[in-house]
């Protein structure tokens, strides 16, 4: 999909209409040169701290996929945990944490990947899923797509069936969406 194609018919830059895209844009704070020079960090914590806005965003993700389309929500450490837990509570599903290396207490599967700023390893408990369980994977920001690719791979290696992947904000110029193709990426806002 091209950059142009992601501008929706209503002129917004998100897949769920102008309201949600504008809401995220209004609450995202750009932090230049964090955590390294040249990176503009998209801080969504002000959105998480705004109860009404946070609820709208969570409801938007649930509405996009349909509350009956997944059995569990996997969130990527750390901000993905916030999103995953809220979706799970809203839908009566459960949460599985996809954690940074060395944090999980029991046997885990690991995947290593390149980040926009460095290299990282993430892990999931090897018994996290009942085989075939439908898993919605979520994170706050999609950048190069390395984290998401590793998380989706881990869910499948652990026996889960990926039911969807959502982020609040996609950095379109880093082409993470292309890296994840043909898997669909759901982004509330693409910049
Ligand atoms: P990537 O693997 O490059 O797609 O990076 C995505 C992961 O790193 C997500 O967990 C994001 O929270 C975080 N991340 C990467 N780049 C940024 C950024 N510019 N602003 C905020 N978070 C980012």
Boltz pocket constraint, residues with backbone or C-beta under 6 A from the ligand:
constraints:
  - pocket:
      binder: B
      contacts: [[A, 34], [A, 39], [A, 40], [A, 41], [A, 42], [A, 43], [A, 76], [A, 77], [A, 78], [A, 79], [A, 114], [A, 115], [A, 116], [A, 117], [A, 139], [A, 140], [A, 141], [A, 142], [A, 143], [A, 144], [A, 145], [A, 146], [A, 147], [A, 148], [A, 176]]
      max_distance: 6.0
